[in-house]
Amino acid sequence: MRITAFLDIPGQDNLTPLARLEKYAFSDNIFNRQIIARGLLDVFRDFSNNEEDFLTLMEIVVRLSEDAEPTVRTELMEQIPPIAIFLQESRPKFPAAFFEYLMPIVVRYLTDVNNQVRKAGQEALLILLEQDLIAQSDIENKVCPVLLDLSAPDSDDEYKVEAVNIICKMASMLSRTTVEHMLLPRFCELCSDGKLFQVRKICAANFGDICNAVGQEATERLLIPKFFELCSDSVWGMRKACAECFMAVSYTTSPEVRRSKLSPLFISLISDTCRWVRQAAFQSLGPFISTFANPSSAGLYIREDGTLSIRPSAQDVNSSSCQPSNSVTLMSSSANAVSSSSEQPVEIKTESLTEETSKDTREESSDCCTNPGEHVSQLSQGDKVAAGVTEVTKDSGFPGMNSRLQSAEDVFNTFLYWRPPLPDISQDLELLQFKTEKHKDSCSVPRNNCVASSEIKKVLESLQEHMDDPDVQAQVQVLSAALRAAQFDSVGDYETKQMEEGSGKLQNKTISAETAVPDATCSQVEEDGLSCPASQDDVSEQSATSELKSTDSQEQHGGTNVFLKKQQEDNPPFEDKSKLQDIIPQPLLDQYLSMTDPARAQTVDTEIAKHCAYSLPGVALTLGRQNWHCLKDTYETLASDVQWKVRRTLAFSIHELAVILGDQLTAADLVPIFNGFLKDLDEVRIGVLKHLYDFLKLLHADKRREYLYQLQEFVVTDNSRNWRFRYELAEQLILILELYNPNDVYDYLRHIALTLCSDKVSEVRWISFKLVVAILQKFYANNANALGLNFINELVVRFRHCSKWVGRQAFAFICQAVVEEECMPVDQFVEHLLPSLLSLASDPVPNVRVLLAKALRQTLLEKAYFKSVGNPHLEAAEETILALQSDRDQDVSFFATIKLKQGNMDSTTAEKQS
């Protein structure tokens, strides 16, 4: 019923409907005026046939828009968009009605004194712009001038905030020329508004939309400087808003600006003093990294069907097949050409990295305090250098060690420019070359190294109070690596008679002292009048490694266990060096990899690991499969995260990551994680299950066959009421059938399908019946008639002769689906299935006979085979139909009589009605 239906009821006033409309529109009763405003659309439809009545109606609307009651004006404005759409459809009759009468009302309401009316006017304006109902001339001559006046510096604060919001929202709906010439200058002024932080916050929140509206050239010329101002705003809400829209801004800029300007700016946000800013920055880190994606470097190409794929290069295949994934030679293609030797590149790259880092550090150390982004970058590089020096010392056997370590000496000093400098240990390292002098100054090196270790430990203790600061955390990483290097160097190859006599006692005492009191190791020895113990000549490398692990245990008890990762015990330089790439700025990747650090969850966001997992496929796509080694450890860490939400996120995207990495890396790195997800919680398993087919089809046939037995585990769930899990399994099995041969389907998947057909939930059973039909089609399509016959016999025994009526009903549905899909030869069907199907006519349950009637009438008898004259099976089917038409149950007789064209039902409708 129409809202204004009362206008058509004849009353005592004897007025025409139009006159009655005018009477109520200007009634003293506010409710009457509200009703008229609310039902204007119906009124327009009633009076649009007569031009004179239509113009009178328009005058009433204009007068109604000037009503003193705000609720009436609000009701009127809410009806403007649907009325405008109606007028657009009736434009041949009234081409200029909207622009002459309604558009001025919308513009006027933008400056209404009532807040609710203004809100309604703003919403109506956006709807009209979205529907493209406002002419370009009206936008430039009527709408934009009003918004510019409302957002002027001397405008009222409330009006200004609303105008800024409208400008930002409508920018994406206008042409680029209009936005750039009319709105962009005012937007730049508003970004620097020093009076209202709300204005700047709205600008920051919508900065990405404005950049997208004006394009790259205007963004880099006008907007990027304003973006820098907002990112350094004193109000943390502005900086947080900038971090949230960083990806949209980066998407509009050129690669050069993105790398040289936006990357350092983002690092400053990610190391902001406010936790909420850092949290927003880390959430946007992955999307921001994805804007660095380069199709040429990543080897991307678009297939004909529009899907994204990666073209593997010959070099990539060779490197992934010939080199381990954590090898330094996989760092980049240019690094592979440094040397043809398998050992030499390690030394060369370590030296070059050390020298380059030292040079960069010396040049930029003076600016680190003012630019936190560069500071974080240097710390990350310094940590890699420290770990690299330790590993080279460990594996080099000391010859030539001084030349390599000397280049890294400055690193430890320059990185501590704001701390007491570390003692110079170069003299101690030189003394190690004279190990042949066994009895001369045998204690000087260990003694001096003990002093160096003690100094480093004192600095570490002083940093423990500032562990919440990410910069301090990076400092601790560098010092920890230096500490291990210094303590390891104290273990030399010295032979003395005194050491032979008391080596066992002193070694045990030293290890126990280091474990219990890490900072008093050397001091305790000195108080006893003894020097720091040195190892014997026959001390193996394994004992030195165990002593180094003992040192790691000290630092864990000392409060630095967060940074001494388990990976640092296994080839630190290879792992650290493997994180280097040239696709994105290295500091961005370092910050992304640090999102799995437990300290980040405490100081930034408890769900930071989930955000890292969510954006990992995009980061992997950006880096390309040739740089997968940079993300491998992070992915494994996330896959073993204690939070099931993190693992669930990875499970839902593992098939996409498999496409990015290719079959070789998938088999090596993703399959073990995939296997772990299969045994995880149902919340995690469902992610794997939803894309099970997509993942399995990427594996080799032999590897794919290993999952046949594991598929049975999906039938068992943690909660038996989780029927959607089993429903999803049946849907995936229908797709998976094409990946296996008929014998494997019969041996493994057949049992799963029959189990699901007996599920307690009806929805699971119906989808499982379709799975059974697909299995039959698989057998006969591959000429496995023997397997198909065995399966048919099993279906007859299990369903046709089932003691429960639902099983017999399922048999009728399966037979109907077999005929519809034509999944088996018709002669096989009439020989093995039709007799059992027709025997259901005497079933005592009406629901079974109903489905039989539908199968015969709607499917079977409509096939050309059964319409042929003289068909011996046609007579049996018609006799069954006649018997069902005279059935005592009305539903059975109805579906046995109705024809397909009259019923117009598919199998889904049939199953629902049954």
KEPANU-982296 format. One record per residue (C-alpha): x negated, y negated, z negated. Coordinates in steps of 0.5 Angstrom, whole numbers, padded with zeros to 4 digits, always signed. Each point is the difference from the previous one (the first is absolute). Layout:
<rs>
XYZ...
</rs>
This chain:
<rs>
+0000+0000+0000-0003-0007+0002-0001-0005-0006+0004-0005+0003+0006+0004+0002+0004-0004-0004+0000-0005+0005+0004+0004+0005+0006+0001-0006+0006-0005+0002+0001-0004-0006+0005-0005-0003-0005-0006+0003+0002+0002+0007-0007-0002+0003-0004+0003+0005-0006+0005-0001-0005-0006+0002+0004-0005-0005+0000+0005-0005-0007+0001+0000-0002-0007+0000+0005-0001-0006-0004+0005-0004-0007-0002+0002+0001-0007-0003+0005+0003-0006-0002-0003-0007-0001+0007-0002-0007+0002+0000+0002+0008+0001+0004-0002+0006-0006-0003+0004-0005+0005-0002+0005+0005+0003+0000-0004+0007-0007+0000+0000-0001+0007-0001+0005+0002+0005-0003-0005+0005-0002+0006+0005+0007+0003+0000+0003-0007+0002-0005-0001+0005+0002+0006+0004+0007-0002-0001+0000-0007+0003-0006+0001+0005+0005+0002+0006+0003-0008+0000-0005-0005+0001+0004-0005-0003+0001+0004-0007-0008+0002+0001-0002-0008-0001+0005-0001-0005-0003+0006-0004-0007-0003+0001+0002-0007-0003+0003+0004-0006-0006+0004-0001-0004-0007+0000+0004-0003-0005+0000+0006-0004-0008+0000+0000+0001-0007-0003+0004+0003-0006-0003-0003-0007+0001+0007-0003-0007+0004+0001+0003+0007+0000+0004-0002+0006-0006-0002+0003-0004+0006-0001+0006+0004+0002+0000-0004+0007-0007+0001+0001+0000+0007-0001+0005+0001+0005-0004-0004+0005-0005+0005+0003+0006+0005+0002+0004-0005+0003-0006-0002+0004-0001+0007+0002+0008+0000+0002-0001-0007+0004-0006+0003+0004+0004+0006+0002+0006-0005+0002-0005-0005+0003+0003-0001+0007+0006-0003-0003-0003-0004-0005-0008-0001+0002-0002-0006-0005+0005+0001-0006-0006+0003-0004-0005-0006+0002+0005-0005-0001+0004+0002-0006-0004+0005-0004-0007-0001+0001+0001-0007-0004+0003+0003-0006-0006+0005+0000-0005-0006+0000+0004-0004-0005+0000+0005-0005-0007+0001+0000+0000-0006-0004+0006+0001-0004+0000-0002-0007+0002+0006-0003-0005+0006+0000+0004+0005+0001+0003-0003+0006-0007-0001+0003-0002+0007-0001+0006+0002+0004-0002-0005+0005-0007+0003+0000+0002+0007+0001+0005-0002+0006-0006-0004+0003-0004+0007+0000+0005+0004+0002+0002-0005+0006-0008+0000+0002+0000+0008+0000+0006+0001+0004-0003-0006+0005+0006-0004+0000-0003-0007-0001-0003-0003+0006-0007-0002+0000+0002-0007+0001+0004+0000-0006-0006+0003-0004-0005-0005+0002+0005-0006-0001+0005+0002-0005-0003+0005-0005-0008-0001+0000+0001-0008-0001+0004+0002-0006-0005+0005-0003-0006-0005+0001+0004-0005-0004+0002+0005-0006-0008+0002+0000-0003-0007+0000-0004-0002-0006+0005-0005-0003+0005+0005+0001+0004+0003-0006-0004+0006-0003+0006+0005+0000+0002-0002+0008-0008+0000+0001+0000+0008-0002+0006+0002+0003-0002-0004+0007-0007+0004+0000+0003+0006-0001+0005-0001+0006-0006-0002+0004-0004+0006-0002+0006+0005+0002+0002-0003+0006-0007-0001+0003+0000+0007+0003+0007-0001+0003-0002-0006+0004-0005-0001+0006-0007-0001-0001+0000-0007+0003+0005-0002-0005-0003+0003-0006-0007-0003+0002+0002-0007+0002+0006-0001-0005-0001+0004-0006-0008+0002+0000-0002-0007-0002+0005-0001-0006-0002+0008-0002-0007-0002-0001+0001-0006-0004+0005+0004-0005-0006+0005-0001-0004-0006-0003+0006-0002-0004-0003-0002-0007+0007-0002-0003+0003+0007+0000-0003+0006+0000+0007+0004+0002-0001-0003+0007-0007+0002+0000+0002+0007-0002+0005+0000+0005-0005-0002+0006-0005+0006-0003+0006+0005+0000+0002-0001+0007-0007-0002+0003+0000+0006+0004+0006-0001+0004-0002-0007+0001-0007+0002+0003+0004+0005+0004+0005-0005+0003-0005-0005+0002-0006+0005+0003-0007+0001-0001-0003-0007+0003+0005-0004-0005-0002+0005-0006-0007-0001+0001+0000-0007+0001+0005-0003-0005+0002+0006-0004-0006+0004-0003-0003-0007-0003+0007+0000-0004+0000+0007-0001-0007-0001-0004+0003-0005-0004+0005+0004-0002-0004+0006-0002-0004-0004-0004+0006-0004-0004+0000-0001-0007+0006+0004-0001-0001+0007+0000+0007+0001+0003-0002-0003+0007-0006+0004+0000+0004+0007-0001+0005-0003+0006-0006-0001+0004-0003+0007-0001+0007+0003+0001+0000-0003+0007-0007+0001+0002+0001+0006+0005+0005-0005+0004-0005-0006+0000-0005+0005+0002+0004+0003+0006+0001-0007+0003-0008-0002+0000-0005+0002+0005-0005+0006-0003-0006-0005-0001+0004-0004-0004+0003+0006-0004-0007+0002-0001-0004-0006-0002+0005-0004-0003+0006+0004-0003-0004+0006-0002-0004-0004-0005+0006-0004-0002+0004+0007-0002-0006+0002-0004+0001-0006-0004+0007+0002-0001-0002+0007-0002-0005-0003-0005+0005-0005-0003+0000-0002-0007+0008+0002-0001+0002+0007+0000+0006-0001+0004-0004-0003+0006-0005+0006+0000+0006+0005-0001+0004-0004+0007-0007+0000+0003-0002+0007-0001+0007+0002+0003-0001-0004+0006-0007+0003+0001+0002+0006+0004+0005-0004+0005-0006-0006+0000-0005+0006+0002+0005+0002+0006+0000-0006+0003-0007+0001+0002+0002+0006+0004-0004+0000+0007+0003+0005+0005-0007+0000+0004-0004+0002-0006+0005+0004-0003+0001+0004+0007+0008-0001-0001+0005+0001+0006+0007+0000+0001+0003+0006+0003+0006+0000+0006+0005+0001-0006-0002-0006-0004-0004+0004-0005-0007-0002-0003-0006+0005+0001-0007+0000-0001-0005+0001+0006-0006+0004-0003-0006-0002+0003-0006+0005+0002-0004-0003-0005+0005+0000-0006+0001+0008+0002-0007+0001+0000-0002-0003-0007+0006+0003-0004-0002+0007+0003-0007-0001-0001-0001-0004-0007+0003+0001-0006+0005-0005-0002-0004-0004-0006-0006+0000+0004-0003-0007+0001-0001+0001+0008+0008-0001+0000-0001-0007-0002+0001-0003+0007-0001+0002+0007-0006-0005+0000-0003+0003-0006+0000+0007+0003-0005-0003+0006-0005-0002-0006-0004+0006+0000+0001+0007+0003-0003+0003-0006+0004+0003-0006-0004-0003-0005-0003-0006+0002+0007-0004+0001+0001+0001-0008-0006-0004-0001+0000-0005+0005+0007-0002-0001-0001-0001-0008-0006-0004+0001+0004-0005+0005+0006+0000-0004-0004-0002-0006-0004-0005+0004+0007-0003+0003+0003+0000-0007-0006-0003-0003+0000-0006+0005+0007-0001+0000+0000+0000-0008-0005-0005+0000+0003-0005+0005+0007+0000-0003-0002+0001-0008+0001-0008-0001+0007+0000+0003+0003+0006-0004+0003-0003-0006+0004-0005+0005+0002+0006+0004+0003+0006-0003+0001+0003+0006-0007+0000+0002-0002+0002-0007+0004+0007+0000-0003+0001+0007-0007+0000-0002+0002+0004-0006+0002+0006+0004-0006+0000+0004-0004-0001-0006+0003+0006-0003-0001+0004+0007-0008-0002+0000-0001+0002-0007+0003+0007+0001-0004+0001+0006-0006-0002-0003+0001+0005-0005+0002+0006+0005-0007-0002+0004-0004+0001-0006+0003+0006-0002-0001+0004+0007-0006-0004+0002-0005+0004-0005-0003-0006-0001-0005-0001+0006+0001-0007+0003+0006-0002-0005-0003-0006-0002+0001-0003+0007+0007+0001+0000+0001-0002-0007-0004-0006+0000+0005-0003+0005+0006+0001-0004-0003-0003-0006+0002-0007+0001+0007+0003+0000+0001+0001-0007-0003-0007-0002+0004-0004+0005+0007+0004-0002-0002-0002-0007-0001-0008+0001+0005-0002-0005-0003+0006-0005-0007+0000-0003-0004+0003+0005-0002+0008+0000-0007+0001-0002-0005+0001+0006-0001+0008+0001-0004+0000+0006-0006+0001-0004+0003+0006-0003+0002+0003+0007-0007-0001+0002-0003+0004-0005+0004+0006+0002-0004+0001+0006-0006+0001-0004+0003+0006-0004-0007+0004+0002-0003-0004-0006+0003+0005-0005-0003-0002-0007-0001-0008+0002+0005-0004-0003+0005+0005+0000+0005-0003-0004+0000-0007+0003+0005+0001+0006+0005+0004-0004-0001-0005-0006+0001-0006+0005+0006+0003+0003+0003+0001-0007-0001-0007-0001+0004-0002+0007+0005+0005-0002+0001-0003-0006+0001-0007+0003+0005+0002+0005+0004+0004-0006+0000-0007-0004+0003-0003+0006+0005+0005+0001+0002-0001-0007+0001-0007+0001+0005+0001+0006+0004+0005-0004+0004-0006-0002+0002-0003+0007+0002+0007+0003+0007-0003+0002-0004-0004+0005-0001+0003+0007-0006-0003+0001-0003+0002-0007+0002+0007+0002-0004+0000+0007-0006-0003-0004+0001+0006-0005+0000+0005+0006-0007-0003+0002-0003+0000-0006+0002+0007-0001-0003+0002+0006-0007-0004-0002+0001+0004-0007+0000+0007+0003-0006-0002+0005-0004-0003-0006+0001+0006-0004-0001+0005+0005-0007-0003+0002-0002+0001-0007+0000+0008+0001-0007+0001+0003-0004+0005+0002-0005+0000-0006-0004+0006-0003-0003-0001-0006-0002+0005-0006+0004-0003-0005+0006+0000+0005-0001+0008+0001+0000+0001-0007+0006-0004-0002+0004-0001+0006+0006+0004-0002+0001-0003-0006-0001-0007+0003+0005+0001+0006+0005+0003-0005-0001-0006-0005+0001-0005+0006+0006+0003+0003+0004+0000-0006-0003-0007-0002+0002-0003+0007+0007+0004-0001+0002-0003-0007-0003-0006+0000-0001-0003+0007-0003-0007-0002-0005+0003-0005-0004+0005+0004-0007-0003+0001+0000-0004-0007+0002+0007-0003-0006+0003+0003-0005-0006-0002+0002+0000-0007-0002+0007+0000-0007-0002+0003+0001+0004+0006+0001-0003+0007+0006+0002+0005-0001+0007+0002-0002+0001+0007+0002+0007+0004-0005+0005+0001-0003+0002+0007+0005+0006+0001+0006-0004-0002+0005+0001+0006+0004-0005+0004+0006+0003-0003-0002-0001-0007-0001-0008+0002+0007+0000+0003+0003+0003-0007-0004-0006-0004+0003-0005+0005+0007+0003-0001-0002-0001-0008-0001-0007+0001+0007-0001+0004+0003+0003-0006-0004-0005-0005+0003-0005+0004+0007+0003+0000+0000+0000-0007-0003-0008+0000+0006-0002+0004-0001+0000+0007+0003+0007+0002+0005-0004+0004-0005-0002+0005-0005+0006+0000+0004+0005+0005+0000+0007+0001-0002-0001+0007-0007-0004-0002-0002+0007-0003+0000+0002+0007-0004-0003+0005+0001-0007-0002-0003-0004+0006+0003+0005+0005+0007-0002-0003-0001-0007+0000-0003-0001+0006+0005+0004+0003+0005-0006-0002-0003-0005+0005+0003-0001+0007+0001-0006+0005+0008+0000+0001+0002-0005-0006-0004-0004-0005-0004+0005-0005+0003-0004-0006+0007+0001+0002-0002+0008+0001-0003+0000-0007+0006-0003-0003+0004+0004+0003-0004+0006-0002+0000-0002-0007+0008+0000-0001-0001+0007-0002-0005-0002-0006+0004+0001-0007-0002-0007-0002+0004-0003+0005+0006+0003-0003-0001-0003-0006-0002-0007+0002+0004-0001+0006+0006+0005+0001+0002+0007-0002+0002+0002+0007-0006-0003+0003-0001+0007+0002+0007+0001+0004-0001-0006+0004-0007+0002+0002+0003+0007+0002+0006-0004+0004-0005-0004+0004-0005+0006+0001+0002+0002+0007+0000-0007+0003-0007-0001-0003-0002+0007+0003+0003-0002+0007-0004-0007-0001-0006+0003-0001+0001+0006+0005-0002+0007-0001-0007-0001+0001+0000-0004-0007+0004+0005-0004-0006+0001-0004+0001-0006-0003+0007+0002-0003-0001+0007-0001-0002+0000-0007+0006-0005-0002+0005+0004+0004-0002+0006-0004+0000-0004-0007+0007-0002+0002+0002+0007+0001-0002+0002-0007+0003-0006-0003+0004+0001-0007+0006-0004+0003+0004+0004+0004+0003-0006+0004-0007-0001+0003-0001+0007+0002+0008+0000+0003-0002-0006+0004-0006+0004+0003+0004+0006+0001+0005-0004+0004-0005-0003+0005-0005+0005+0000+0002+0002+0007-0001-0007+0003-0007+0000-0003-0001+0007+0004+0002-0003+0006-0005-0006-0001-0006+0005-0002+0001+0005+0005+0000+0008-0001-0007+0001-0002+0000-0005-0006+0007+0002-0001-0002+0007-0001-0006-0002-0004+0002-0005-0005+0008+0000+0000+0002+0007+0000-0003+0001-0007+0004-0006-0002+0006+0003+0003-0001+0006-0003+0000-0003-0007+0007-0004+0002+0003+0007+0002-0001+0002-0008+0002-0007-0003+0006-0002-0003+0007+0000+0004-0001-0008+0001-0006+0001+0003+0001+0006+0004+0006-0003+0004-0005-0005+0003-0003+0005+0003+0006+0004+0002+0003-0006+0003-0005+0000+0005-0003+0007+0000+0001+0002+0007-0003-0007+0002-0006+0002-0004-0001+0008+0002+0001-0002+0008-0007-0004-0001-0004+0006-0003-0003+0006+0004+0004+0006+0001-0004+0004-0004+0000-0005-0006+0007-0001+0001+0002+0008-0001-0003-0001-0007+0006-0004-0002+0005+0006+0002+0000+0003-0007+0000-0007-0004+0006-0002+0004+0004+0005-0005-0002-0004-0006+0004-0006+0002+0006+0004-0001-0001+0000-0008+0001-0007-0003-0001-0003-0007+0007-0001+0000+0005+0004+0003+0005-0005+0001-0005-0004+0005+0004+0003+0006-0002-0005+0004-0007+0002+0000+0002+0007+0003+0004-0004+0005-0006-0003+0002-0004+0006+0001+0005+0003+0004+0000-0006+0005-0007+0001+0000+0000+0007+0002+0004-0001+0006-0006-0004+0002-0005+0004-0002+0002+0006+0004-0003-0002+0006-0007+0000-0003+0000+0007-0001+0001+0006+0004+0006+0005-0001-0004+0005-0004-0002-0005-0005+0007-0003+0000+0003+0007-0001-0005+0002-0006+0000-0007-0004+0005-0005+0002+0006+0005+0001+0000+0002-0008+0000-0008-0001+0006-0001+0004+0004+0006-0003-0001-0003-0007+0002-0007+0002+0007+0003+0003+0001+0003-0007-0001-0007-0003+0005-0002-0005+0001-0007+0003+0005+0000+0006-0004-0005+0004-0007+0004-0001+0004+0006+0003+0003-0003+0006-0007-0003+0002-0003+0007-0001+0005+0003+0005-0003-0005+0005-0007+0003-0002+0003+0007+0001+0002-0002+0007-0006-0004+0002-0004+0007-0002+0004+0004+0004-0001-0005+0006-0008+0000-0001+0000+0008+0000+0004+0000+0007-0003-0006+0003-0007+0004-0001+0003+0007+0002-0001+0003-0006+0007+0004+0000-0002+0005-0004-0001-0005-0006+0006-0004+0002+0004+0007+0000-0003+0002-0007+0002-0007-0003+0007+0000+0003+0001+0007-0004-0002-0003-0006+0005-0006+0001+0005+0005+0001-0001+0004-0006-0002-0006-0005+0006-0005+0003+0006+0004+0003+0000+0005-0005-0001-0004-0006+0004+0001-0006+0001-0008-0001+0005-0004+0005-0006-0005+0001-0004+0005+0003+0005+0002+0005+0002-0007+0002-0008-0001+0001+0000+0005+0005+0006-0003+0004-0004-0007+0000-0006+0004+0002+0003+0003+0006+0003-0006+0002-0006-0004+0000-0004+0006+0004+0005-0001+0005+0000-0008+0000-0008+0000+0001+0000+0006+0005-0006+0002-0004+0001+0007+0002+0002+0004+0006+0007+0001+0001+0000+0007+0001-0004+0001-0007+0005-0004-0003+0006+0004+0002-0003+0006-0002-0003-0001-0006+0004-0006-0003+0007+0000+0003+0003+0006-0003-0002-0002-0007+0002-0007+0001+0007+0002+0003+0001+0005-0006+0001-0006-0005+0007-0001+0003+0002+0005-0006-0004-0004-0005+0004-0001-0007-0002-0007-0001+0003-0005+0005-0006-0005+0000-0004+0006+0003+0006+0001+0005+0000-0008+0001-0007+0000+0002+0001+0006+0005+0006-0004+0003-0005-0006+0002-0006+0004+0002+0005+0004+0005+0004-0006+0002-0005-0006+0001-0006+0004+0002+0000+0007+0002+0006+0000+0005-0002-0007+0003-0007+0003+0003+0000+0002+0007-0001+0008-0002+0006+0001-0003+0004-0004+0005-0002+0005+0005+0006+0004+0003-0001+0008-0002-0005-0002-0006+0001+0007-0004-0001-0005-0006+0005-0005+0001+0006+0004-0001-0003+0002-0007-0001-0007-0002+0007-0002+0003+0003+0005-0004-0004-0003-0007+0003-0007+0002+0007+0003+0001+0000+0003-0007-0003-0006-0003+0005-0004+0003+0005+0004-0004-0004+0000-0006+0004-0002-0007-0004-0005-0001+0002-0007+0003-0007-0002+0001-0003+0006+0003+0006+0000+0005-0001-0007+0001-0007+0000+0002+0001+0006+0004+0005-0003+0004-0003-0007+0001-0005-0001+0006-0006-0004+0000+0002-0006+0004+0005-0001-0005-0004+0002-0006-0006-0004+0002-0004+0003-0006-0007+0002+0000-0003+0005-0005-0002-0005-0005+0008-0002+0000+0002+0007-0001-0005+0002-0005+0002-0006-0004+0008+0002+0001-0002+0007-0002
</rs>
